Amino acid sequence: MRALIQRVTHAKVEVDGQCIGEIDQGLLVFIGVEKDDRTEDADRLLKKVLAYRVFSDSEDKMNLSVTDVNGGLLLVSQFTLAANTQKGLRPSFSSAAPPSGRRGAV
């Protein structure tokens, strides 16, 4: 499981023009889930993301977590984070978990 985090002042996800998720200040987190990932991996990642000190305190030092600033958390599935780019110019996504509700090749 891999995550890419981005501090945001505002973020939203729209599908077909309809907002399905939105936050103000907080973290936008793109998550790549792989076939062998377990619930325990997701729990550990969530604890880390909530604890990362990436927000500035009153002295402009990055000492505060998203929890400390009462920020939002917007999670977006991003299978491309599971890409293997070790060989050639065509990434392999064979380690990515299949979309929800599907079995077999992605």
DSSP file (Angstrom, degrees, kcal/mol; ACC not computed):
  #  RESIDUE AA STRUCTURE BP1 BP2  ACC     N-H-->O    O-->H-N    N-H-->O    O-->H-N    TCO  KAPPA ALPHA  PHI   PSI    X-CA   Y-CA   Z-CA
    1    1 A M              0   0    0      0, 0.0     2,-0.4     0, 0.0    32,-0.2   0.000 360.0 360.0 360.0 132.0    0.0    0.0    0.0
    2    2 A R  E     -A   32   0A   0     30,-2.2    30,-3.1     2,-0.0     2,-0.4  -0.947 360.0-166.1-128.0 148.9    1.3    3.4   -1.0
    3    3 A A  E     -A   31   0A   0     -2,-0.4     2,-0.5    28,-0.2    28,-0.2  -0.994  11.2-160.3-136.3 143.5    0.1    6.8   -0.3
    4    4 A L  E     -A   30   0A   0     26,-2.3    26,-2.6    -2,-0.4     2,-0.3  -0.990  20.9-160.4-118.8 119.7    0.9   10.3   -1.7
    5    5 A I  E     -A   29   0A   0     -2,-0.5     2,-0.4    24,-0.2    24,-0.2  -0.790  11.1-176.5-107.4 147.1   -0.2   13.1    0.6
    6    6 A Q  E     -A   28   0A   0     22,-1.9    22,-2.8    -2,-0.3     2,-0.2  -0.984  24.2-130.8-140.6 127.1   -0.7   16.7   -0.2
    7    7 A R  E     -A   27   0A   0     -2,-0.4     2,-0.3    20,-0.2    20,-0.2  -0.562  36.1-176.9 -71.6 140.0   -1.6   19.5    2.2
    8    8 A V  E     -A   26   0A   0     18,-2.3    18,-2.1    -2,-0.2     3,-0.2  -0.969  39.9-155.1-138.8 153.5   -4.6   21.5    0.8
    9    9 A T  S    S-     0   0    0      1,-0.4    16,-0.3    -2,-0.3     2,-0.3   0.626  95.2  -1.5 -93.7 -20.8   -6.6   24.5    1.7
   10   10 A H        +     0   0    0     14,-0.2    -1,-0.4    16,-0.1     2,-0.3  -0.904  69.2 169.0-164.8 139.0   -9.5   23.0   -0.2
   11   11 A A  E     +C   23   0B   0     12,-2.3    12,-2.8    -2,-0.3     2,-0.3  -0.988   3.0 175.5-151.5 146.9  -10.0   19.9   -2.3
   12   12 A K  E     -C   22   0B   0     -2,-0.3     2,-0.5    10,-0.2    10,-0.3  -0.994  20.8-140.9-150.9 155.3  -12.9   18.1   -3.8
   13   13 A V  E     -C   21   0B   0      8,-2.9     7,-2.9    -2,-0.3     8,-1.1  -0.970  19.6-170.3-117.4 127.5  -13.6   15.1   -6.0
   14   14 A E  E     -C   19   0B   0     -2,-0.5     2,-0.4     5,-0.3     5,-0.2  -0.942   8.0-169.1-118.2 141.2  -16.3   15.3   -8.7
   15   15 A V  E >  S-C   18   0B   0      3,-2.6     3,-2.0    -2,-0.4    -2,-0.0  -0.992  80.4 -14.4-127.9 122.4  -17.7   12.4  -10.8
   16   16 A D  T 3  S-     0   0    0     -2,-0.4    -1,-0.1     1,-0.3     3,-0.1   0.871 130.3 -53.6  51.6  40.4  -19.9   13.3  -13.7
   17   17 A G  T 3  S+     0   0    0      1,-0.2     2,-0.5     0, 0.0    -1,-0.3   0.458 115.2 115.4  79.2   0.9  -20.3   16.8  -12.3
   18   18 A Q  E <   -C   15   0B   0     -3,-2.0    -3,-2.6     2,-0.0     2,-0.4  -0.906  67.5-125.6-108.6 129.0  -21.4   15.7   -8.9
   19   19 A C  E     +C   14   0B   0     -2,-0.5    -5,-0.3    -5,-0.2     3,-0.1  -0.560  31.8 170.7 -71.9 123.1  -19.3   16.3   -5.8
   20   20 A I  E     +     0   0B   0     -7,-2.9     2,-0.3    -2,-0.4    -6,-0.2   0.465  68.1  12.8-112.1  -4.4  -18.7   13.0   -4.0
   21   21 A G  E     +C   13   0B   0     -8,-1.1    -8,-2.9    53,-0.0    -1,-0.4  -0.884  63.5 169.6-169.4 139.0  -16.1   14.3   -1.5
   22   22 A E  E     +C   12   0B   0     -2,-0.3     2,-0.3   -10,-0.3   -10,-0.2  -0.984   2.4 174.3-156.5 140.2  -14.9   17.7   -0.3
   23   23 A I  E     -C   11   0B   0    -12,-2.8   -12,-2.3    -2,-0.3     3,-0.1  -0.957  19.2-147.3-138.7 159.4  -12.7   19.2    2.4
   24   24 A D  S    S+     0   0    0      1,-0.4   -14,-0.2    -2,-0.3    48,-0.1   0.174  79.0   0.4 -94.3-136.4  -11.3   22.5    3.4
   25   25 A Q  S    S+     0   0    0    -16,-0.3    47,-2.7    46,-0.1    -1,-0.4  -0.217 103.9  76.8 -53.2 134.6   -7.9   22.6    5.1
   26   26 A G  E    S-Ab   8  72A   0    -18,-2.1   -18,-2.3    45,-0.3     2,-0.5  -0.979  80.3 -42.8 164.3-149.4   -6.5   19.1    5.5
   27   27 A L  E     -Ab   7  73A   0     45,-2.4    47,-2.7    -2,-0.3     2,-0.6  -0.967  29.0-155.8-122.7 128.6   -4.8   16.3    3.6
   28   28 A L  E     -Ab   6  74A   0    -22,-2.8   -22,-1.9    -2,-0.5     2,-0.5  -0.911  23.6-167.0 -94.7 122.3   -5.6   15.0    0.1
   29   29 A V  E     -Ab   5  75A   0     45,-3.1    47,-3.1    -2,-0.6     2,-0.5  -0.952  13.9-160.3-123.2 116.8   -4.4   11.4    0.1
   30   30 A F  E     -Ab   4  76A   0    -26,-2.6   -26,-2.3    -2,-0.5     2,-0.5  -0.831  18.7-160.9 -91.5 129.2   -4.0    9.3   -3.0
   31   31 A I  E     -Ab   3  77A   0     45,-2.8    47,-3.2    -2,-0.5     2,-0.6  -0.949  14.4-162.4-122.2 126.8   -3.8    5.6   -2.1
   32   32 A G  E     -A    2   0A   0    -30,-3.1   -30,-2.2    -2,-0.5     2,-0.4  -0.926  14.5-160.6-105.2 114.2   -2.5    2.7   -4.2
   33   33 A V        -     0   0    0     -2,-0.6    64,-2.7   -32,-0.2     2,-0.2  -0.803   4.4-156.2 -99.2 132.8   -3.8   -0.6   -2.9
   34   34 A E  B >   -D   96   0C   0     -2,-0.4     3,-1.8    62,-0.3    62,-0.3  -0.696  29.7-105.8-107.0 161.6   -1.9   -3.7   -3.9
   35   35 A K  T 3  S+     0   0    0     60,-2.6    61,-0.1     1,-0.3    -1,-0.1   0.819 117.4  47.6 -54.0 -38.3   -3.2   -7.3   -4.0
   36   36 A D  T 3  S+     0   0    0     59,-0.3    -1,-0.3     2,-0.0    60,-0.1   0.443  83.3 120.6 -88.5   1.1   -1.4   -8.5   -0.8
   37   37 A D    <   -     0   0    0     -3,-1.8     2,-0.2     1,-0.0    -4,-0.0  -0.367  46.0-159.2 -68.1 144.7   -2.4   -5.5    1.3
   38   38 A R     >  -     0   0    0      1,-0.1     4,-1.6    -2,-0.1     3,-0.5  -0.706  34.1-102.2-118.5 169.5   -4.4   -6.3    4.5
   39   39 A T  H  > S+     0   0    0      1,-0.2     4,-2.5    -2,-0.2     5,-0.2   0.861 122.0  59.4 -58.0 -36.9   -6.7   -4.4    6.8
   40   40 A E  H  > S+     0   0    0      1,-0.2     4,-2.3     2,-0.2    -1,-0.2   0.860 102.1  53.3 -62.5 -35.6   -3.8   -4.0    9.2
   41   41 A D  H  > S+     0   0    0     -3,-0.5     4,-2.4     2,-0.2    -1,-0.2   0.912 109.8  47.7 -64.7 -42.5   -1.7   -2.2    6.5
   42   42 A A  H  X S+     0   0    0     -4,-1.6     4,-2.5     2,-0.2    -2,-0.2   0.903 111.2  50.9 -65.6 -41.4   -4.6    0.3    6.0
   43   43 A D  H  X S+     0   0    0     -4,-2.5     4,-2.1     2,-0.2    -2,-0.2   0.918 111.6  47.4 -61.9 -43.9   -4.9    0.8    9.8
   44   44 A R  H  X S+     0   0    0     -4,-2.3     4,-2.0     2,-0.2    -2,-0.2   0.913 112.3  49.5 -64.6 -42.7   -1.2    1.5   10.1
   45   45 A L  H  X S+     0   0    0     -4,-2.4     4,-2.9     1,-0.2     5,-0.2   0.915 109.6  51.6 -62.8 -43.4   -1.1    3.9    7.2
   46   46 A L  H  X S+     0   0    0     -4,-2.5     4,-2.5     1,-0.2    -1,-0.2   0.923 108.6  50.8 -60.4 -45.0   -4.1    5.8    8.5
   47   47 A K  H  X S+     0   0    0     -4,-2.1     4,-1.1     1,-0.2    -1,-0.2   0.905 112.7  46.8 -59.7 -41.5   -2.4    6.2   11.9
   48   48 A K  H >X S+     0   0    0     -4,-2.0     4,-1.7     2,-0.2     3,-0.5   0.939 111.4  49.9 -66.1 -46.7    0.7    7.5   10.2
   49   49 A V  H 3< S+     0   0    0     -4,-2.9    17,-0.4     1,-0.3     3,-0.3   0.906 111.3  49.3 -59.9 -42.2   -1.2    9.9    8.0
   50   50 A L  H 3< S+     0   0    0     -4,-2.5    17,-0.9     1,-0.2    -1,-0.3   0.764 115.8  44.5 -67.7 -23.9   -3.2   11.3   10.9
   51   51 A A  H << S+     0   0    0     -4,-1.1    -2,-0.2    -3,-0.5    -1,-0.2   0.622  79.8 118.8 -97.8 -15.1    0.1   11.8   12.9
   52   52 A Y     <  -     0   0    0     -4,-1.7     2,-1.3    -3,-0.3    14,-0.5  -0.287  62.2-137.2 -55.6 131.2    2.3   13.3   10.2
   53   53 A R        +     0   0    0      1,-0.2    12,-0.3    12,-0.2    -1,-0.1  -0.712  55.8 132.5 -94.3  88.1    3.4   16.8   11.3
   54   54 A V        +     0   0    0     -2,-1.3     2,-0.4    10,-0.9    -1,-0.2   0.297  44.1  86.5-121.6   5.7    3.0   18.7    8.1
   55   55 A F  E    S-E   64   0D   0      9,-2.6     9,-2.6    -3,-0.2     8,-1.0  -0.879  79.0-110.4-111.6 144.8    1.1   21.8    9.2
   56   56 A S  E     -E   62   0D   0     -2,-0.4     6,-0.2     6,-0.3     2,-0.1  -0.409  24.8-148.1 -75.3 143.1    2.7   24.9   10.6
   57   57 A D    >   -     0   0    0      4,-2.4     3,-1.9    -2,-0.1    -1,-0.1  -0.220  46.5 -76.5 -91.9-169.6    2.4   26.0   14.2
   58   58 A S  T 3  S+     0   0    0      1,-0.3    -2,-0.1     2,-0.1    -1,-0.0   0.681 134.3  53.4 -66.6 -17.4    2.4   29.6   15.5
   59   59 A E  T 3  S-     0   0    0      2,-0.2    -1,-0.3     0, 0.0     3,-0.1   0.201 119.7-109.6-100.2  14.5    6.2   29.8   15.0
   60   60 A D  S <  S+     0   0    0     -3,-1.9     2,-0.4     1,-0.2    -2,-0.1   0.744  76.2 133.8  63.8  27.2    5.8   28.7   11.3
   61   61 A K        -     0   0    0     -6,-0.1    -4,-2.4     1,-0.0     2,-1.9  -0.861  67.8-113.9-104.1 142.4    7.4   25.3   12.1
   62   62 A M  E    S+E   56   0D   0     -2,-0.4    -6,-0.3    -6,-0.2    -9,-0.1  -0.544  72.7 124.9 -77.5  86.6    5.8   22.1   10.7
   63   63 A N  E     +     0   0D   0     -2,-1.9     2,-0.4    -8,-1.0    -1,-0.2   0.378  45.3  86.5-122.0  -1.7    4.9   20.7   14.1
   64   64 A L  E     -E   55   0D   0     -9,-2.6    -9,-2.6    -3,-0.3   -10,-0.9  -0.827  59.6-145.3-113.2 143.9    1.1   20.0   13.8
   65   65 A S     >  -     0   0    0     -2,-0.4     4,-1.7   -12,-0.3     6,-0.2  -0.444  36.4-101.5 -92.6 171.4   -0.8   17.1   12.4
   66   66 A V  T  4>S+     0   0    0    -14,-0.5     5,-3.0   -17,-0.4     4,-0.2   0.842 126.7  53.2 -61.7 -32.4   -4.1   17.2   10.5
   67   67 A T  T >45S+     0   0    0    -17,-0.9     3,-1.2     3,-0.2    -1,-0.2   0.906 105.0  53.9 -67.7 -42.0   -5.7   16.1   13.8
   68   68 A D  T 345S+     0   0    0      1,-0.3    -2,-0.2     2,-0.1    -1,-0.2   0.851 112.8  42.7 -61.1 -35.6   -4.1   19.1   15.6
   69   69 A V  T 3<5S-     0   0    0     -4,-1.7    -1,-0.3     2,-0.0    -2,-0.2   0.360 110.7-120.9 -93.8   6.3   -5.4   21.6   13.1
   70   70 A N  T < 5 +     0   0    0     -3,-1.2    -3,-0.2    -4,-0.2    -2,-0.1   0.879  58.2 164.3  57.4  39.5   -8.8   19.9   13.0
   71   71 A G      < -     0   0    0     -5,-3.0   -45,-0.3    -6,-0.2     2,-0.1  -0.280  35.5-106.7 -86.9 171.4   -8.4   19.4    9.3
   72   72 A G  E     -b   26   0A   0    -47,-2.7   -45,-2.4   -48,-0.1     2,-0.4  -0.450  18.3-143.6 -92.7 167.8  -10.2   17.2    6.8
   73   73 A L  E     -b   27   0A   0    -47,-0.2     2,-0.6    -2,-0.1   -45,-0.2  -0.982  12.3-173.5-135.4 119.7   -9.0   14.0    5.2
   74   74 A L  E     -b   28   0A   0    -47,-2.7   -45,-3.1    -2,-0.4     2,-0.5  -0.959   9.5-161.8-118.4 114.5  -10.0   13.2    1.6
   75   75 A L  E     -b   29   0A   0     -2,-0.6     2,-0.4   -47,-0.2   -45,-0.2  -0.824   7.2-174.5-101.3 130.1   -8.9    9.7    0.4
   76   76 A V  E     -b   30   0A   0    -47,-3.1   -45,-2.8    -2,-0.5     2,-0.2  -0.986  25.0-126.6-127.9 124.1   -8.7    9.0   -3.3
   77   77 A S  E     +b   31   0A   0     -2,-0.4     2,-0.3   -47,-0.2   -45,-0.2  -0.496  30.8 176.3 -67.0 132.6   -8.0    5.6   -4.8
   78   78 A Q    >   -     0   0    0    -47,-3.2     3,-1.9    -2,-0.2     4,-0.2  -0.746  13.5-175.9-143.9  89.3   -5.1    5.8   -7.3
   79   79 A F  G >  S+     0   0    0     -2,-0.3     3,-2.1     1,-0.3    -1,-0.1   0.740  76.8  75.3 -62.9 -22.8   -4.1    2.4   -8.7
   80   80 A T  G >  S+     0   0    0      1,-0.3     3,-1.5     2,-0.2    -1,-0.3   0.712  80.9  71.2 -64.9 -17.7   -1.2    4.0  -10.6
   81   81 A L  G <  S+     0   0    0     -3,-1.9    -1,-0.3     1,-0.3    -2,-0.2   0.694  92.1  58.8 -68.5 -16.7    0.7    4.3   -7.3
   82   82 A A  G <  S+     0   0    0     -3,-2.1    13,-0.3    -4,-0.2    -1,-0.3   0.321  81.2 130.2 -91.5   7.9    1.1    0.5   -7.4
   83   83 A A    <   -     0   0    0     -3,-1.5     2,-0.6    12,-0.1    10,-0.2  -0.326  53.3-142.4 -66.5 141.5    2.9    0.6  -10.8
   84   84 A N  B     +F   92   0E   0      8,-2.7     8,-2.2     1,-0.1     3,-0.2  -0.935  25.6 169.7-101.9 116.6    6.2   -1.2  -11.3
   85   85 A T        +     0   0    0     -2,-0.6    -1,-0.1     6,-0.2    -2,-0.0   0.076  41.6 110.7-114.3  21.9    8.4    0.9  -13.4
   86   86 A Q  S    S+     0   0    0      1,-0.1     2,-0.4     6,-0.1    -1,-0.1   0.835  76.4  42.2 -67.9 -34.3   11.7   -1.0  -13.0
   87   87 A K  S    S-     0   0    0     -3,-0.2     3,-0.4     3,-0.1    -1,-0.1  -0.921 108.3 -28.5-121.3 140.2   11.8   -2.4  -16.6
   88   88 A G  S    S-     0   0    0     -2,-0.4     0, 0.0     1,-0.2     0, 0.0   0.013  84.4 -67.6  63.3-162.3   11.2   -0.7  -19.9
   89   89 A L  S    S+     0   0    0      1,-0.1    -1,-0.2     2,-0.1    -4,-0.0   0.297 108.2  81.0-114.0   6.1    8.9    2.1  -20.7
   90   90 A R  S    S-     0   0    0     -3,-0.4    -3,-0.1    -6,-0.0    -1,-0.1  -0.936  76.3-137.3-115.8 109.9    5.5    0.5  -20.0
   91   91 A P        -     0   0    0      0, 0.0     2,-0.5     0, 0.0    -6,-0.2  -0.293  12.9-133.0 -65.0 148.8    4.6    0.3  -16.3
   92   92 A S  B     -F   84   0E   0     -8,-2.2    -8,-2.7     1,-0.1     3,-0.2  -0.877  20.2-176.8-102.8 134.1    3.1   -2.9  -15.0
   93   93 A F    >   +     0   0    0     -2,-0.5     3,-1.5   -10,-0.2    13,-0.1   0.085  48.9 116.5-112.6  20.7    0.1   -2.7  -12.8
   94   94 A S  T 3  S+     0   0    0      1,-0.3    -1,-0.1   -10,-0.1   -59,-0.1   0.733  73.3  55.2 -65.5 -22.2   -0.1   -6.4  -12.0
   95   95 A S  T 3  S+     0   0    0    -13,-0.3   -60,-2.6    -3,-0.2   -59,-0.3   0.603  85.6 105.6 -85.7  -9.9    0.5   -5.9   -8.3
   96   96 A A  B <  S-D   34   0C   0     -3,-1.5   -62,-0.3   -62,-0.3    10,-0.1  -0.413  79.1-111.3 -70.5 143.4   -2.5   -3.5   -8.0
   97   97 A A        -     0   0    0    -64,-2.7   -64,-0.1    -2,-0.1    -1,-0.1  -0.462  38.9-105.0 -68.8 145.1   -5.6   -4.7   -6.3
   98   98 A P        -     0   0    0      0, 0.0     3,-0.1     0, 0.0    -1,-0.1  -0.325  47.1 -84.6 -67.5 155.2   -8.6   -5.2   -8.7
   99   99 A P    >   -     0   0    0      0, 0.0     3,-2.2     0, 0.0    -3,-0.0  -0.212  63.4 -77.9 -55.6 151.9  -11.3   -2.6   -8.5
  100  100 A S  T 3  S+     0   0    0      1,-0.3     3,-0.1    -3,-0.1    -3,-0.0  -0.243 119.9  19.7 -53.9 132.9  -14.0   -3.2   -5.8
  101  101 A G  T 3  S+     0   0    0      1,-0.3     2,-0.3    -3,-0.1    -1,-0.3   0.394 106.1 100.9  88.3  -4.4  -16.4   -5.9   -6.9
  102  102 A R    <   -     0   0    0     -3,-2.2     2,-0.3    -4,-0.1    -1,-0.3  -0.841  52.2-159.1-114.7 152.8  -14.1   -7.4   -9.6
  103  103 A R        +     0   0    0     -2,-0.3     2,-0.2    -3,-0.1    -3,-0.0  -0.903  53.7  16.6-122.6 154.6  -11.9  -10.4   -9.5
  104  104 A G  S    S+     0   0    0     -2,-0.3    -2,-0.1    -6,-0.1     0, 0.0  -0.533 102.3  15.8  90.6-152.4   -8.9  -11.3  -11.7
  105  105 A A              0   0    0     -2,-0.2    -2,-0.1     1,-0.1   -11,-0.1  -0.207 360.0 360.0 -65.5 147.0   -6.8   -9.0  -13.9
  106  106 A V              0   0    0    -10,-0.1    -1,-0.1   -13,-0.1    -9,-0.0   0.416 360.0 360.0 -86.9 360.0   -7.0   -5.3  -13.5
